[in-house]
């Protein structure tokens, strides 16, 4: 049986004992029926992971003993930042999950002219908390020890101006086929629009900010599919695939 992994943000030193979060307690103790002494792997989302053990399991709580630090080797050498226009339903969750599995370093939710998800301030906070949970859960599943940075919701125009990656890309259907540079970049920022696509002024704004236009093949990809394809290409070319 695969040893369960849990996200424990407060884990930073072996030889310490911490409270098991409520969500993890429900899964490990109530669902998996794990008892005192059961082996775990805990990671803090900042690149550290530990061999751990369940302790003091009760009806409503348990402790996690951090036994020893383990080497972390799941972070891609290529730093990638995805700027993704928000979408309704579970499509954005899917994109976050799969991007994490493919080793993305940072994700920023964006607004645009054709963005179909409009959030007021109170809903933005709840959405951000939910998306942070999606990223952490994806790391638990895929073995990545660093939870991707989740940027604040912002406009597409503001995001492109703030990017300083070695390579900056905007994906849209009217662009030319990609030409990979010979030199390996240390970092890549890439912009993906909504279901309705990016407008010409938005593509122009990205271009003025130093973004190169790329097209991912002759077929139109959904907004949640494009990050998967792009990250797979980047990791195969310059990352850890």
TORKOL-63063 format. One line per field, with one value per residue: x, y, z of N, C-alpha, C, O in turn; residue number from 1; residue in three letters. Coordinates in steps of 0.1 Angstrom, whole numbers, plus 2048, in hexadecimal, padded with zeros to 3 digits. Each point is the difference from the previous one (the first is absolute). Layout:
// TORKOL-63063
n_X [X, ...];
n_Y [Y, ...];
n_Z [Z, ...];
ca_X [X, ...];
ca_Y [Y, ...];
ca_Z [Z, ...];
c_X [X, ...];
c_Y [Y, ...];
c_Z [Z, ...];
o_X [X, ...];
o_Y [Y, ...];
o_Z [Z, ...];
num [NUM, ...];
residuo [ALA, ...];
END
This chain:
// TORKOL-63063
n_X [808, 7F2, 816, 7F2, 7F5, 810, 7EC, 816, 7EE, 7F2, 7FA, 808, 7F2, 813, 7F4, 7F7, 7F7, 7F7, 7F8, 7F5, 80A, 7F5, 808, 812, 7FA, 7F7, 80F, 80C, 7F8, 7FA, 80E, 811, 7F3, 804, 811, 7FA, 80B, 7EB, 804, 80F, 7F2, 811, 7EE, 814, 805, 80D, 7F4, 7F1, 811, 7EC, 813, 7EE, 7FA, 7F4, 7F6, 804, 803, 7F8, 7F3, 80D, 80B, 80D, 80D, 80B, 804, 809, 7FB, 7F6, 813, 7F0, 80C, 809, 7EF, 7F2, 812, 7ED, 80D, 7F0, 80B, 7F0, 7FF, 7F3, 802, 7F5, 7FC, 7FA, 7FF, 7EF, 7F0, 7FB, 7F4, 7F4, 7EC, 7EF, 7F6, 7F0, 7EB, 7F2, 7F4, 7EE, 7EC, 7F6, 7F7, 7EA, 808, 7FA, 7F3, 7FD, 7F5, 7F8, 805, 7EA, 80A, 810, 80B, 803, 815, 7EB, 814, 7EF, 7FE, 7EA, 7F7, 803, 7F6, 7EA, 7FC, 802, 7EF, 7EE, 800, 7FC, 7EB, 7F7, 804, 7F4, 7EB, 7FF, 801, 7ED, 7F2, 802, 7F8, 7EF, 816, 801, 7F9, 7F4, 812, 7F7, 802, 808, 7EC, 804, 804, 7F1, 7F0, 7F0, 7EF, 7F1, 7F1, 7F0, 7F8, 807, 7EC, 80A, 7F1, 7FE, 7F2, 7FE, 7F2, 808, 7EA, 7FF, 802, 814, 805, 7FA, 807, 805, 7FC, 80F, 7FE, 80F, 7EB, 806, 7FD, 7EE, 800, 7EF, 7FF, 7F3, 7FB, 7F3, 7EE, 7FB, 80C, 814, 7FE, 7F4, 7ED, 7F0, 7F5, 7EF, 7EC, 7F3, 7F2, 7ED, 7F2, 7FD, 7EB, 809, 7FF, 7F1, 80A, 7ED, 80F, 7FF, 808, 7EA, 810, 7FA, 7EE, 7EF, 7F8, 7F5, 7F2, 7EC, 7F0, 7F3, 7EF, 7ED, 7F3, 7F1, 7ED, 7EF, 7F4, 7F0, 7EE, 7EC, 7FB];
n_Y [7F4, 809, 805, 7FC, 80A, 809, 809, 802, 80D, 7F5, 7F4, 7FE, 7F3, 7F9, 7ED, 806, 80D, 7F5, 815, 7EE, 806, 812, 811, 80A, 810, 813, 80F, 80F, 812, 814, 80E, 80F, 80E, 815, 7F1, 7FD, 813, 808, 7F0, 810, 80A, 807, 80B, 809, 7F0, 7F8, 7EE, 807, 7F2, 7F8, 7F8, 7F6, 80C, 7EE, 813, 7F2, 7EB, 814, 805, 80B, 7F0, 810, 7EE, 813, 7EA, 814, 7EF, 802, 80C, 809, 7F0, 815, 7F3, 80A, 809, 807, 7F5, 7F4, 813, 7F5, 80E, 7F5, 808, 7FD, 801, 811, 7EF, 801, 802, 7EC, 80E, 80F, 7FA, 7FE, 813, 808, 7F7, 805, 813, 7FE, 7F8, 812, 800, 800, 811, 806, 806, 806, 802, 7F7, 815, 7FB, 807, 7F2, 80F, 7EA, 806, 800, 80A, 7F9, 816, 805, 807, 816, 80D, 805, 811, 815, 807, 809, 815, 80E, 803, 80F, 816, 80A, 806, 814, 812, 806, 80B, 816, 807, 80B, 805, 803, 808, 7F6, 80B, 806, 802, 814, 7FE, 7F7, 816, 7FC, 810, 7FD, 7F2, 805, 80E, 7F2, 7FD, 7F1, 7F7, 7ED, 7F3, 80D, 7F4, 804, 7F8, 7FB, 801, 814, 7F4, 80B, 7F5, 7F1, 813, 7EB, 80C, 80C, 817, 7F6, 800, 814, 810, 7F7, 812, 7F7, 80A, 7FE, 7FF, 812, 7FA, 812, 7F7, 7FD, 811, 809, 80A, 7F0, 7FA, 80E, 7FD, 7EE, 802, 80B, 7EE, 801, 806, 7EC, 806, 7F9, 7F1, 7FE, 806, 7ED, 7F4, 802, 80D, 7EC, 80D, 7F1, 805, 813, 804, 7F6, 809, 811, 7FC, 7F8, 80F, 80D, 7F6, 7FF, 813, 807, 7F4, 7FC, 80C];
n_Z [800, 7F1, 800, 811, 7EF, 80D, 7FC, 800, 7FC, 80E, 7EE, 815, 80D, 7F8, 800, 7EC, 810, 7EF, 803, 808, 7ED, 805, 7F5, 808, 80E, 7F8, 7F8, 80B, 80A, 7F7, 7F6, 805, 80C, 7FA, 801, 816, 7FE, 800, 7F1, 806, 7F2, 80C, 7FA, 7FD, 7F1, 811, 7FA, 80F, 802, 805, 809, 7F7, 811, 7FA, 805, 811, 7F7, 7F9, 812, 80F, 80C, 7F6, 806, 7FD, 7FF, 807, 7F1, 7EC, 803, 7F4, 7F7, 7FD, 7F9, 80F, 80B, 7F7, 7F1, 7F7, 7FF, 80C, 7EF, 80E, 7EB, 814, 7EA, 80E, 80E, 7F1, 811, 7F6, 7F3, 80B, 807, 7F0, 7FA, 80E, 7FF, 7EF, 803, 80D, 7F8, 7F8, 815, 7FE, 7F4, 7EB, 811, 7EB, 814, 7ED, 801, 7FA, 7ED, 7FA, 80D, 800, 805, 806, 803, 80D, 806, 803, 7ED, 7FE, 80F, 7FC, 7F2, 808, 80D, 7F6, 7F8, 810, 804, 7F2, 804, 810, 7FC, 7F5, 80E, 809, 7F2, 7FC, 814, 7F6, 7FD, 7EA, 814, 7EF, 7F6, 813, 7E9, 806, 80A, 7EB, 800, 7F0, 7FE, 810, 7FB, 7F0, 808, 807, 7EB, 80E, 7FA, 807, 80A, 7EE, 80E, 7EA, 80F, 7EC, 800, 809, 813, 803, 7EE, 810, 80A, 7FE, 812, 7F4, 801, 80D, 7F9, 808, 7F0, 80A, 7F2, 80C, 7EC, 812, 7EA, 7FC, 80C, 80D, 810, 7F7, 80F, 7EF, 807, 801, 7ED, 7FA, 80B, 7F8, 7EE, 804, 805, 7EA, 7FF, 806, 7EB, 80F, 7F2, 80C, 7F0, 7F3, 811, 7FC, 809, 809, 808, 7FE, 7EC, 7FB, 811, 7FD, 7F3, 807, 80E, 7F6, 7F6, 80C, 808, 7F0, 7FE, 80E, 7FA, 809, 7EE];
ca_X [7F8, 808, 800, 7F9, 807, 7F7, 805, 801, 808, 809, 80B, 80D, 80C, 7FE, 800, 7F5, 7F2, 7F6, 7F2, 7FC, 7F5, 7F3, 7FD, 808, 7FB, 7F5, 804, 80A, 7FA, 7F2, 7FF, 80A, 801, 80D, 801, 80D, 80C, 7FF, 80A, 7FC, 809, 7FB, 807, 7FB, 7FD, 80B, 80B, 804, 7F8, 804, 7FB, 7F8, 7F8, 7F4, 802, 7F5, 7F4, 7F4, 7F4, 7FE, 80C, 80C, 80C, 809, 80E, 809, 80B, 80D, 7FF, 803, 805, 7F6, 806, 7F5, 7FE, 807, 80A, 7FA, 7F6, 7F5, 7F5, 7F4, 7F5, 7F5, 7F3, 7F7, 7F5, 7F6, 7FF, 80C, 80B, 80B, 806, 808, 80C, 809, 805, 809, 80C, 808, 806, 80A, 80C, 800, 806, 7F6, 7F4, 7F9, 7F3, 7FF, 7F4, 802, 7F4, 7F7, 800, 7F2, 7FE, 800, 800, 800, 80B, 7FE, 801, 80E, 807, 7FC, 805, 80F, 802, 7FD, 80B, 80C, 7FD, 801, 80E, 806, 7FB, 807, 80E, 7FF, 7FF, 80A, 80D, 808, 801, 7FE, 7F3, 802, 7FB, 7F4, 7FF, 7F4, 7F9, 803, 7FD, 80A, 809, 809, 809, 80A, 809, 807, 808, 80E, 806, 80A, 7F8, 7F2, 7F8, 7F2, 7FA, 7F4, 7FE, 804, 80E, 807, 805, 80B, 80E, 807, 80D, 80B, 805, 7F6, 7FC, 7FF, 7F2, 7F7, 7F3, 7F8, 7F2, 7F5, 7F4, 7F3, 7FA, 7FE, 80C, 805, 7FD, 80C, 807, 806, 80C, 809, 806, 80A, 80C, 807, 807, 80B, 7FB, 800, 7F4, 801, 7F4, 802, 7FA, 7F5, 7F3, 7FE, 800, 7F8, 809, 806, 809, 80D, 80B, 806, 808, 80C, 80A, 806, 80A, 80B, 808, 808, 80B, 809, 7FD, 804, 7FA];
ca_Y [80C, 80D, 807, 80C, 80D, 80A, 80E, 804, 80C, 804, 7F6, 806, 7FB, 7F2, 7FF, 807, 7F9, 80A, 7FB, 7FC, 809, 7FA, 7F9, 7F4, 7F7, 7F9, 7F6, 7F6, 7F9, 7FB, 7F9, 7F5, 7F8, 800, 801, 804, 7F9, 7FF, 809, 80A, 80A, 80D, 80A, 80D, 809, 80A, 7F8, 7F6, 7F4, 7F9, 7F4, 803, 7F5, 804, 7FF, 804, 800, 800, 800, 80D, 807, 7F8, 808, 7FB, 801, 801, 7F8, 804, 807, 7F9, 808, 804, 800, 800, 80D, 801, 80A, 80B, 807, 804, 808, 800, 80A, 7F9, 807, 7F7, 7FA, 7FB, 7F2, 7FA, 800, 807, 7F6, 7F6, 806, 801, 7F3, 7FA, 808, 7FC, 7F3, 802, 807, 80F, 806, 80A, 802, 80C, 801, 80C, 805, 806, 805, 7F5, 7F7, 7FD, 7FF, 80D, 7FE, 80B, 7FF, 7F6, 7F3, 7FF, 7FA, 7F2, 7F9, 7FE, 7F5, 7F3, 7FD, 7FD, 7F2, 7F7, 7FE, 7F7, 7F2, 7FB, 7FD, 7F4, 7F5, 7FE, 7FF, 80D, 804, 80E, 804, 80C, 80D, 805, 80E, 807, 802, 80D, 801, 7FB, 80A, 803, 7F4, 7FF, 80A, 7FC, 7F4, 802, 7F3, 801, 7FE, 804, 7FB, 802, 7F5, 803, 7F8, 807, 802, 7F7, 7F4, 805, 7FD, 7FF, 806, 7F6, 800, 7FB, 80A, 7FC, 802, 802, 804, 7FE, 805, 7F9, 808, 7F9, 7F8, 808, 804, 80D, 80A, 805, 809, 7F9, 7FA, 80B, 804, 7F6, 803, 80D, 7FD, 7F7, 7F2, 7FB, 7F9, 7F1, 7F8, 7F2, 7F7, 805, 7FF, 809, 7F9, 806, 807, 7F7, 7F6, 807, 800, 7F2, 7FE, 809, 7FC, 7F4, 804, 807, 7F7, 7F7, 807, 807, 7FC, 7F3, 7F4];
ca_Z [800, 7FF, 80C, 7FE, 802, 805, 7FF, 80E, 7FE, 80C, 802, 7FC, 807, 805, 80F, 806, 7FF, 7FC, 7FF, 7F3, 7FC, 800, 7F3, 7FF, 80A, 7FB, 7F6, 805, 80B, 7FE, 7F3, 7FE, 80D, 804, 80F, 805, 7FA, 7F1, 7F9, 7F7, 7FB, 801, 7F9, 805, 7F4, 7FD, 7FC, 80B, 803, 80C, 804, 80C, 807, 807, 80E, 808, 7F9, 807, 7F9, 7F8, 7FD, 800, 7FE, 7F6, 804, 7F5, 804, 7F9, 7F3, 7F4, 7F5, 7F7, 7F2, 7F6, 7FA, 7F2, 800, 7F8, 807, 7F7, 806, 7F8, 801, 7FA, 802, 808, 7F9, 808, 802, 805, 7F6, 806, 80A, 7F8, 7FB, 80B, 804, 7F6, 7FF, 80C, 7FD, 7F5, 806, 7FF, 80C, 805, 7F8, 803, 7FA, 7F9, 7FA, 7F2, 7FA, 7FD, 80C, 803, 80E, 806, 80F, 809, 80A, 80A, 7F9, 7FC, 80B, 801, 7F4, 802, 80A, 7F9, 7F7, 808, 804, 7F4, 7FD, 80B, 7FD, 7F4, 804, 808, 7F7, 7F6, 806, 800, 80E, 800, 7FA, 7F7, 805, 7FB, 800, 802, 7F4, 7FB, 7F2, 7F6, 7FD, 80B, 801, 7F6, 803, 80C, 7FE, 7FD, 7FD, 7F4, 7F5, 803, 7F4, 800, 7F7, 7F9, 7F4, 7F4, 800, 7F9, 807, 809, 7FD, 80D, 800, 802, 80E, 80A, 80A, 80E, 804, 7F5, 803, 7F4, 802, 7FA, 801, 803, 7F6, 7F4, 7FB, 803, 7F6, 7F9, 809, 80B, 7FA, 7FD, 80D, 804, 7F7, 805, 80D, 7FD, 7FF, 7F3, 7FD, 7FD, 7FE, 803, 7F6, 7F8, 807, 80B, 80D, 80B, 809, 80A, 7F9, 7FB, 80A, 800, 7F4, 800, 80B, 7FC, 7F6, 807, 808, 7F8, 7FA, 809, 80E, 806, 7F9];
c_X [809, 7FE, 7F8, 808, 7F6, 808, 7FF, 809, 809, 80B, 80D, 80C, 7FC, 802, 7F5, 7F3, 7F6, 7F2, 7FC, 7F4, 7F3, 7FD, 808, 7FC, 7F5, 803, 809, 7FA, 7F3, 7FE, 80A, 802, 80E, 801, 80E, 80C, 7FF, 80A, 7FA, 80C, 7FA, 809, 7FA, 7FD, 80A, 80C, 805, 7F6, 806, 7FA, 7F9, 7F8, 7F4, 802, 7F3, 7F3, 7F4, 7F4, 7FF, 80E, 80C, 80C, 809, 80E, 809, 80D, 80D, 7FD, 804, 804, 7F4, 806, 7F5, 7FE, 807, 80A, 7FC, 7F5, 7F5, 7F5, 7F5, 7F6, 7F4, 7F3, 7F6, 7F4, 7F6, 801, 80D, 80B, 80C, 807, 808, 80D, 80B, 806, 80A, 80D, 80A, 807, 80B, 80B, 800, 805, 7F6, 7F5, 7F9, 7F2, 7FE, 7F2, 803, 7F3, 7F6, 800, 7F1, 7FE, 802, 7FF, 800, 80B, 7FF, 802, 80F, 808, 7FD, 806, 80F, 803, 7FD, 80B, 80D, 7FF, 802, 80F, 807, 7FC, 807, 80E, 800, 800, 80C, 80E, 809, 800, 7FE, 7F2, 803, 7FB, 7F3, 7FF, 7F2, 7F9, 803, 7FD, 80B, 80A, 80A, 80A, 80B, 80B, 80A, 80A, 80F, 807, 809, 7F8, 7F2, 7F8, 7F1, 7FA, 7F3, 800, 805, 80F, 807, 804, 80C, 80E, 808, 80E, 80B, 804, 7F4, 7FC, 7FF, 7F1, 7F7, 7F3, 7F7, 7F1, 7F7, 7F3, 7F4, 7FB, 7FE, 80C, 804, 7FC, 80E, 808, 807, 80D, 80B, 807, 80A, 80C, 808, 808, 80B, 7FC, 800, 7F3, 803, 7F3, 803, 7F8, 7F4, 7F2, 7FE, 7FF, 7F7, 80A, 806, 809, 80D, 80B, 807, 809, 80D, 80A, 807, 80C, 80C, 809, 808, 80C, 80B, 7FF, 805, 7F9, 80B];
c_Y [80D, 807, 80E, 80D, 80A, 80E, 805, 80D, 803, 7F6, 807, 7FA, 7F1, 800, 808, 7F9, 80B, 7FA, 7FD, 808, 7F8, 7F8, 7F4, 7F6, 7F8, 7F5, 7F5, 7F6, 7FA, 7F8, 7F5, 7F8, 7FF, 802, 805, 7F8, 7FF, 80A, 80A, 807, 80E, 80A, 80E, 80A, 80A, 7F8, 7F6, 7F5, 7F8, 7F2, 802, 7F4, 806, 7FD, 804, 801, 7FF, 800, 80D, 806, 7F6, 809, 7F9, 803, 800, 7F9, 804, 807, 7F7, 809, 804, 802, 801, 80E, 802, 80B, 80C, 806, 805, 807, 801, 80B, 7FB, 808, 7F7, 7FB, 7FA, 7F1, 7FA, 800, 807, 7F7, 7F5, 805, 801, 7F2, 7FA, 808, 7FD, 7F3, 801, 809, 80F, 806, 80B, 801, 80D, 800, 80E, 804, 805, 804, 7F5, 7F6, 7FE, 7FE, 80D, 7FE, 80D, 7FD, 7F4, 7F2, 7FE, 7F9, 7F1, 7F7, 7FE, 7F6, 7F3, 7FC, 7FC, 7F1, 7F7, 7FE, 7F7, 7F1, 7FA, 7FC, 7F3, 7F4, 7FD, 7FF, 80D, 806, 80F, 803, 80C, 80D, 803, 80F, 806, 801, 80E, 801, 7FB, 80A, 803, 7F4, 800, 80A, 7FD, 7F4, 804, 7F3, 801, 7FE, 802, 7FD, 803, 7F6, 805, 7FA, 806, 802, 7F6, 7F4, 804, 7FC, 801, 807, 7F6, 800, 7FC, 80B, 7FB, 801, 803, 805, 7FF, 803, 7F8, 807, 7F7, 7F8, 808, 806, 80E, 80A, 805, 80A, 7F8, 7F9, 80B, 804, 7F6, 802, 80C, 7FD, 7F6, 7F2, 7FC, 7F8, 7F2, 7FA, 7F2, 7F7, 805, 800, 809, 7F8, 808, 807, 7F8, 7F6, 807, 800, 7F2, 7FE, 809, 7FC, 7F3, 803, 807, 7F6, 7F6, 807, 805, 7FC, 7F3, 7F4, 7F8];
c_Z [800, 80D, 7FD, 802, 805, 7FF, 80E, 7FF, 80C, 802, 7FB, 806, 804, 80F, 807, 7FD, 7FE, 800, 7F2, 7FC, 7FF, 7F3, 7FE, 80A, 7FB, 7F6, 805, 80B, 7FE, 7F4, 7FF, 80D, 805, 80F, 804, 7FA, 7F1, 7FA, 7F7, 7FA, 801, 7F8, 803, 7F4, 7FD, 7FC, 809, 801, 80B, 800, 80E, 805, 807, 80F, 807, 7F9, 809, 7F7, 7F6, 7FC, 800, 7FE, 7F5, 806, 7F4, 803, 7FA, 7F3, 7F5, 7F4, 7F7, 7F2, 7F5, 7FA, 7F3, 801, 7F8, 808, 7F6, 807, 7F6, 804, 7F9, 803, 806, 7F8, 80A, 803, 805, 7F7, 805, 80A, 7F8, 7FC, 80B, 804, 7F6, 7FF, 80C, 7FD, 7F6, 805, 7FF, 80D, 806, 7F6, 805, 7F9, 7FA, 7FB, 7F2, 7FB, 7FF, 80C, 804, 80F, 806, 810, 807, 80A, 809, 7FA, 7FC, 80B, 801, 7F5, 802, 80A, 7FA, 7F6, 807, 804, 7F4, 7FE, 80B, 7FE, 7F4, 804, 809, 7F6, 7F8, 806, 7FF, 80E, 802, 7FA, 7F7, 807, 7F9, 801, 802, 7F2, 7FB, 7F1, 7F7, 7FD, 80B, 801, 7F6, 803, 80C, 7FE, 7FB, 7FD, 7F4, 7F3, 803, 7F4, 802, 7F6, 7FA, 7F3, 7F3, 7FF, 7F7, 808, 808, 7FB, 80D, 7FF, 803, 80E, 809, 80A, 80E, 804, 7F3, 807, 7F3, 804, 7F7, 802, 803, 7F4, 7F3, 7F9, 804, 7F5, 7FA, 809, 80B, 7FA, 7FE, 80D, 805, 7F7, 804, 80C, 7FE, 7FE, 7F1, 7FE, 7FB, 7FD, 802, 7F6, 7F9, 806, 80B, 80D, 80A, 80A, 80B, 7FA, 7FC, 80B, 800, 7F5, 801, 80A, 7FC, 7F6, 807, 808, 7F8, 7FA, 809, 80E, 804, 7FA, 7F9];
o_X [80A, 7F5, 804, 809, 7F4, 80C, 7F6, 80C, 80A, 808, 801, 80C, 7F6, 806, 800, 7FF, 800, 7FF, 804, 7F6, 800, 7FB, 7FB, 801, 7FF, 7FB, 7FD, 801, 7FD, 7F9, 7FC, 807, 804, 7F8, 808, 7FF, 80A, 802, 7F6, 80B, 7F5, 80C, 7F5, 7FC, 7FF, 80B, 80A, 7F4, 80C, 7F4, 805, 800, 801, 806, 7F9, 7F9, 7FF, 801, 7F9, 800, 7FE, 7FF, 7FE, 804, 7FF, 808, 80A, 7F5, 809, 7FC, 7F7, 80A, 803, 7F6, 80C, 7FE, 805, 7F6, 804, 7FC, 802, 7FC, 800, 7FD, 7FF, 7FC, 804, 808, 808, 80B, 80B, 80C, 80B, 80A, 80B, 80C, 80B, 80B, 80C, 80C, 80A, 809, 80A, 7FE, 7FF, 801, 7FF, 800, 803, 7F8, 80C, 7F5, 7F4, 7FA, 7F9, 7F5, 80B, 7F6, 808, 805, 809, 805, 804, 808, 809, 804, 805, 809, 808, 804, 807, 809, 805, 804, 808, 809, 804, 805, 809, 806, 804, 80A, 80B, 7F6, 7FF, 7FE, 806, 7F6, 7FF, 7FF, 7F7, 806, 7FF, 7FD, 80C, 80C, 80C, 80C, 80C, 80C, 80B, 807, 802, 80D, 7FF, 804, 7FB, 803, 7FB, 805, 7F7, 80A, 803, 806, 7F9, 7FF, 808, 802, 800, 807, 7FD, 803, 7F5, 809, 7FD, 7FC, 805, 7FA, 805, 7FB, 802, 7FD, 801, 806, 801, 800, 7F8, 7FF, 80A, 80C, 80B, 80A, 80C, 80C, 80B, 80C, 80C, 80A, 806, 808, 7FC, 7FB, 808, 7F6, 80A, 7F6, 7FB, 7F7, 80A, 7F8, 800, 80C, 80B, 808, 80A, 80B, 80C, 80C, 80B, 80C, 80C, 80A, 80C, 80C, 80B, 80A, 80C, 808, 80C, 800, 7FD];
o_Y [800, 801, 807, 800, 800, 801, 802, 7FF, 807, 802, 803, 803, 7FE, 809, 800, 7F7, 80A, 7F4, 807, 801, 7F4, 7F5, 7F6, 7F4, 7F4, 7F5, 7F4, 7F4, 7F4, 7F6, 7F4, 7F6, 7F5, 808, 803, 7F4, 7FC, 80B, 7FC, 7FE, 802, 7FF, 801, 80B, 807, 805, 7F9, 802, 800, 7FE, 806, 7F6, 80B, 7F6, 809, 80B, 7F6, 7FD, 7FF, 80B, 7F4, 80C, 7F5, 80B, 7F7, 805, 801, 7FD, 7F8, 80B, 7F7, 806, 7FB, 801, 7FD, 80A, 80B, 7FA, 807, 7FD, 805, 801, 7FF, 803, 7F4, 806, 7FD, 7F9, 807, 7FA, 7FB, 7FF, 7FD, 7FA, 7FD, 7FF, 7FC, 7FA, 7FF, 7FE, 7F8, 804, 806, 7FB, 801, 7FE, 802, 7FF, 80A, 7F7, 804, 7FE, 802, 7F5, 809, 7FD, 806, 7FA, 809, 7F5, 7F9, 7F7, 7F4, 7F7, 7F8, 7F5, 7F5, 7F8, 7F6, 7F4, 7F8, 7F9, 7F5, 7F5, 7F8, 7F8, 7F4, 7F6, 7F8, 7F6, 7F5, 7FC, 7FF, 800, 805, 7FE, 80A, 800, 7FF, 805, 7F8, 802, 80A, 7F5, 7FF, 7FD, 802, 802, 7FE, 7FE, 805, 7FD, 808, 7FF, 809, 805, 7FB, 804, 7FF, 800, 804, 7FD, 7F9, 806, 7F6, 800, 809, 7F6, 80A, 7FD, 7F6, 7F5, 803, 805, 7F4, 7F9, 806, 7F9, 803, 7FD, 7FD, 803, 7F4, 800, 7FB, 806, 807, 7FC, 7FD, 800, 805, 800, 7FE, 804, 805, 800, 7FF, 808, 7FB, 7F7, 808, 7FA, 7FE, 805, 7FB, 7FA, 80C, 805, 803, 7F6, 80C, 7FD, 803, 7FA, 7F9, 7FE, 800, 7FB, 7FB, 800, 7FF, 7FA, 7FC, 801, 7FD, 7FA, 7FE, 804, 7FC, 7F5, 7F6];
o_Z [807, 806, 7F7, 809, 7FC, 802, 806, 802, 7FE, 809, 7F4, 7FD, 806, 806, 80C, 7F8, 807, 7FE, 7F6, 807, 7FD, 800, 7FC, 7FE, 801, 7FF, 7FD, 7FF, 803, 7FF, 7FD, 7FF, 805, 806, 7F7, 7FE, 7FA, 804, 7F9, 804, 7FB, 800, 803, 803, 7F6, 802, 7FD, 800, 802, 7FC, 809, 7FA, 806, 804, 7FB, 801, 807, 7F4, 7F6, 7F9, 805, 7FD, 7FD, 802, 7F8, 809, 807, 7FA, 801, 800, 7FE, 7FE, 7F5, 7F8, 7FF, 807, 801, 804, 7F6, 80B, 7F5, 80B, 7F4, 80B, 7FC, 7F6, 80B, 7F9, 807, 802, 7FD, 801, 805, 801, 7FE, 802, 804, 7FE, 7FE, 803, 800, 7F7, 800, 80B, 80C, 7F4, 80C, 7F3, 807, 7FE, 7FD, 807, 802, 7FE, 802, 804, 800, 804, 7FD, 802, 803, 806, 7FF, 7FE, 803, 802, 7FD, 7FE, 802, 800, 7FB, 800, 802, 7FD, 7FC, 801, 801, 7FB, 7FF, 803, 7FE, 7F9, 805, 807, 80B, 7F4, 805, 807, 7F4, 80B, 7FE, 7F6, 808, 7FA, 805, 800, 7FD, 803, 803, 7FD, 801, 809, 7F8, 801, 7F8, 7F6, 80A, 7F4, 80B, 7F5, 807, 7FA, 7F7, 7F7, 7FB, 80C, 7FC, 7F9, 806, 7F7, 807, 806, 7FD, 807, 802, 80A, 7F7, 809, 7F6, 80A, 7F5, 80C, 804, 7F6, 7F5, 7F6, 806, 7F4, 806, 800, 804, 807, 802, 800, 805, 805, 800, 803, 809, 800, 7F7, 809, 7F7, 805, 7FC, 804, 803, 7FA, 807, 801, 7FF, 800, 805, 807, 801, 7FC, 802, 801, 7FD, 7FE, 803, 801, 7FD, 800, 804, 7FE, 7FE, 809, 7FE, 806, 7FA];
num [1, 2, 3, 4, 5, 6, 7, 8, 9, 10, 11, 12, 13, 14, 15, 16, 17, 18, 19, 20, 21, 22, 23, 24, 25, 26, 27, 28, 29, 30, 31, 32, 33, 34, 35, 36, 37, 38, 39, 40, 41, 42, 43, 44, 45, 46, 47, 48, 49, 50, 51, 52, 53, 54, 55, 56, 57, 58, 59, 60, 61, 62, 63, 64, 65, 66, 67, 68, 69, 70, 71, 72, 73, 74, 75, 76, 77, 78, 79, 80, 81, 82, 83, 84, 85, 86, 87, 88, 89, 90, 91, 92, 93, 94, 95, 96, 97, 98, 99, 100, 101, 102, 103, 104, 105, 106, 107, 108, 109, 110, 111, 112, 113, 114, 115, 116, 117, 118, 119, 120, 121, 122, 123, 124, 125, 126, 127, 128, 129, 130, 131, 132, 133, 134, 135, 136, 137, 138, 139, 140, 141, 142, 143, 144, 145, 146, 147, 148, 149, 150, 151, 152, 153, 154, 155, 156, 157, 158, 159, 160, 161, 162, 163, 164, 165, 166, 167, 168, 169, 170, 171, 172, 173, 174, 175, 176, 177, 178, 179, 180, 181, 182, 183, 184, 185, 186, 187, 188, 189, 190, 191, 192, 193, 194, 195, 196, 197, 198, 199, 200, 201, 202, 203, 204, 205, 206, 207, 208, 209, 210, 211, 212, 213, 214, 215, 216, 217, 218, 219, 220, 221, 222, 223, 224, 225, 226, 227, 228, 229, 230, 231, 232, 233, 234, 235, 236, 237, 238, 239, 240, 241];
residuo [UNK, UNK, UNK, UNK, UNK, UNK, UNK, UNK, UNK, UNK, UNK, UNK, UNK, UNK, UNK, UNK, UNK, UNK, UNK, UNK, UNK, UNK, UNK, UNK, UNK, UNK, UNK, UNK, UNK, UNK, UNK, UNK, UNK, UNK, UNK, UNK, UNK, UNK, UNK, UNK, UNK, UNK, UNK, UNK, UNK, UNK, UNK, UNK, UNK, UNK, UNK, UNK, UNK, UNK, UNK, UNK, UNK, UNK, UNK, UNK, UNK, UNK, UNK, UNK, UNK, UNK, UNK, UNK, UNK, UNK, UNK, UNK, UNK, UNK, UNK, UNK, UNK, UNK, UNK, UNK, UNK, UNK, UNK, UNK, UNK, UNK, UNK, UNK, UNK, UNK, UNK, UNK, UNK, UNK, UNK, UNK, UNK, UNK, UNK, UNK, UNK, UNK, UNK, UNK, UNK, UNK, UNK, UNK, UNK, UNK, UNK, UNK, UNK, UNK, UNK, UNK, UNK, UNK, UNK, UNK, UNK, UNK, UNK, UNK, UNK, UNK, UNK, UNK, UNK, UNK, UNK, UNK, UNK, UNK, UNK, UNK, UNK, UNK, UNK, UNK, UNK, UNK, UNK, UNK, UNK, UNK, UNK, UNK, UNK, UNK, UNK, UNK, UNK, UNK, UNK, UNK, UNK, UNK, UNK, UNK, UNK, UNK, UNK, UNK, UNK, UNK, UNK, UNK, UNK, UNK, UNK, UNK, UNK, UNK, UNK, UNK, UNK, UNK, UNK, UNK, UNK, UNK, UNK, UNK, UNK, UNK, UNK, UNK, UNK, UNK, UNK, UNK, UNK, UNK, UNK, UNK, UNK, UNK, UNK, UNK, UNK, UNK, UNK, UNK, UNK, UNK, UNK, UNK, UNK, UNK, UNK, UNK, UNK, UNK, UNK, UNK, UNK, UNK, UNK, UNK, UNK, UNK, UNK, UNK, UNK, UNK, UNK, UNK, UNK, UNK, UNK, UNK, UNK, UNK, UNK, UNK, UNK, UNK, UNK, UNK, UNK];
END
